[in-house]
Every structure is written in C-alpha cells, then in structure tokens.
Amino acid sequence: MQTPLGIGNTSSAYGERGIVKRLTALRAQHKPKGERLLDVGCGDGSYTVRLAEGFTKVDGVDIESVRLKMFAERIEGTDLAERITIREMSASELDFPDDTFDLVTAIEVVEHVHELDRALKEIHRVLKPGGLFQLTTPNRWFPLETHGVLFRGRRYRSTRAPFLTWVRPLHRRMADARTFTGAEIRGHLTRAGLRTRRLDYIGPPFDLMAGVGRFVRPVTDWMEGTPLRFLGMALVVTAEKPVPAVQTARTPSENAGR
C-alpha cells in the first residue's frame, strides 16, 4: 500500500525519487560493477535495469509472476533483453552454482522473506569470495509502518497507527512485513557468513509530495547527516563474503630445513 506521504512503494509507478534515493545511497557505499549481478526480488525491474549498466550479465529473480511479466515487457526489444535473464525463483532456493556473482542486491525485499536466514545463506553461497551483497530494508525506528497496517482483516494506511513499529509484539500481529534495527540486520548477515562493511540510513522520499510531505521532506533530508539519522525510513547495507584465508603454516619438516 502506498502511504499518503509517498513512502511505501518502490515501483517507478509511484515516483522516481524513491528509486533514485535508494540507488544513490547504495552507490555511495559501492559502485555497482562487475561481470555478474543477481537482483533478488527484482519485481518489475525498476531497479534492475539501472543496476545493469555496470555488468556483463544480469539475473533478476522474484516469486511474483505478474511483476516478472511486467519486467519482461519493459525490456522487450531493447539491448537489455540480451543481458538480463528473468526467472521466477525463491530467494531461499537459488538455482545458481556456488561462487557465481560479483554482486547480489535485494532492495526492499528481505522484510518479506519468510525463511530469511536460509535465503541469506543462499546469497552467501552464490556470491564469489570477496563479492558483495547490498540491501535496503525498513528501519524499525522509523515511526511509520511503510507497508500499511492490517487490523481485523482490513488494511489501513500507516498514518492511522503511528509508532506501531516501536511496539514489536503489536507490529508482528498487524504488519505484513518486518522491520529491522541495524543490530538485527547485522546479526542476520553474520549468521549467514557475511561481514557488514557499511550501514547507513535514508529518510523517506515523499515521492507524491502530498499534504505535509512537501514541508517535511527538507527536514528528513537534513536529518540524514545528523545523529538523528537512526530515525530514517530505511537501512542501507553493504556486506561482503569473506575471502578464505590462505593457508601459510609450514609443516615441522619445512621449518626444520630453514
């Protein structure tokens, strides 16, 4: 559900600023380039087509066939159609060989994945040693639930339940997507064998600029550079698959001969 302030949907149909804002934050952490890219939860390709610029071959996977069809129609007849492969696939069961990708991205995706730790281990597996995983996901300390609120079978706008994200038991019952603190997302990444390199916060894009959004946006943009940034809408994270340590220890006989 798109909120009145334009903070909840990542599709280009709801405005460019959210897409540009997330990609700019990710590129500030690492310039996306290499041979192979995997975009997990690619949806209609709003992010994938822009990320593809720096890669020779790109794979986009999602479990929503309707959105994948939209993606295929988006790139049909373009040069991107030759470089981007679109497949219906779960993040928990990635059908790719080990050590395949230079970069894996998941933009506003991990909050929806049921078997998150399993999915992150799969991402670790398909990354090349030294490869990076970049993600954005809702921040628990942002006072609005960006995916809307469920109550007695009905869906309501997030503005009807301010600060719901701060009350974890209620949030689990009333929201259909998770939120994370920085420590929580680092913990998930660590358990999967990924090492967090950088974690930042971004404020809401206010794509629609309706109501108070046009007045609040300068303030939230300013907050990104202050200690109050932990109240931002989303976490932006870059993690690395460590390169195995080279075995340099010598045997006793080798040491004796020196």
FENRADA-V749720 format. One record per backbone hydrogen bond with DSSP energy under -1.0 kcal/mol. CO is the residue of the C=O (numbers start at 1). NH is the residue of the N-H. E is the energy in kcal/mol with one decimal. If there is no record, write none. Layout:
co;nh;e
CO;NH;E
CO;NH;E
This chain:
co;nh;e
3;6;-1.8
6;207;-1.7
11;14;-1.8
12;15;-1.7
16;20;-2.7
17;21;-2.8
18;22;-2.0
19;23;-2.5
20;24;-2.6
21;25;-1.9
22;26;-2.3
23;27;-2.7
24;28;-1.6
26;30;-2.0
35;57;-2.5
36;102;-1.7
36;103;-1.4
37;59;-2.6
38;105;-2.6
39;61;-2.2
42;45;-2.1
45;49;-2.1
47;51;-2.3
48;52;-2.1
51;54;-1.3
52;55;-2.1
54;34;-2.4
57;37;-1.8
58;85;-2.7
59;39;-2.9
60;87;-2.6
61;41;-1.9
61;42;-2.1
62;89;-2.0
64;68;-1.9
65;69;-2.1
66;70;-1.7
67;71;-2.0
68;72;-2.6
69;73;-2.3
70;74;-1.8
71;75;-1.6
72;76;-1.1
75;78;-2.2
79;82;-1.3
80;84;-2.4
83;58;-2.8
85;60;-2.9
87;62;-1.3
90;93;-1.2
94;96;-1.8
101;128;-2.9
102;132;-2.2
103;38;-2.1
104;134;-2.7
105;40;-3.0
106;136;-1.5
109;112;-2.7
111;178;-2.0
114;116;-1.1
115;119;-2.4
116;120;-2.7
117;121;-1.8
118;122;-1.8
119;123;-2.3
120;124;-2.5
121;125;-2.2
122;126;-2.1
123;127;-1.2
125;99;-2.5
126;100;-2.2
126;101;-2.7
128;131;-3.1
131;241;-2.6
132;104;-2.3
133;239;-2.9
134;106;-1.9
135;237;-2.8
136;108;-2.0
137;235;-3.1
138;180;-2.0
139;142;-1.5
143;163;-3.7
145;148;-1.2
149;156;-3.4
151;154;-1.8
154;151;-3.0
156;149;-2.6
157;160;-1.9
158;161;-1.9
161;164;-1.5
163;166;-1.1
164;167;-1.6
167;171;-2.5
168;172;-2.5
169;173;-1.1
170;174;-2.2
171;175;-2.1
174;150;-4.2
180;140;-2.4
181;185;-2.2
182;186;-2.1
183;187;-2.0
184;188;-2.0
185;189;-2.2
186;190;-2.8
187;191;-2.2
188;192;-1.2
189;194;-2.7
190;193;-1.7
195;240;-2.7
198;238;-2.3
200;236;-2.6
202;234;-2.0
210;213;-2.3
212;215;-1.2
212;216;-2.1
213;217;-2.3
216;220;-2.2
217;221;-2.6
218;222;-1.7
219;223;-2.1
222;225;-1.6
223;226;-2.0
226;229;-2.0
228;231;-2.1
229;232;-2.3
233;139;-2.5
234;202;-2.0
235;137;-1.6
236;200;-2.9
237;135;-2.3
238;197;-2.9
238;198;-1.8
239;133;-2.9
240;195;-2.9
241;130;-3.2
251;255;-2.1
252;256;-2.1
253;257;-1.2
255;258;-1.3
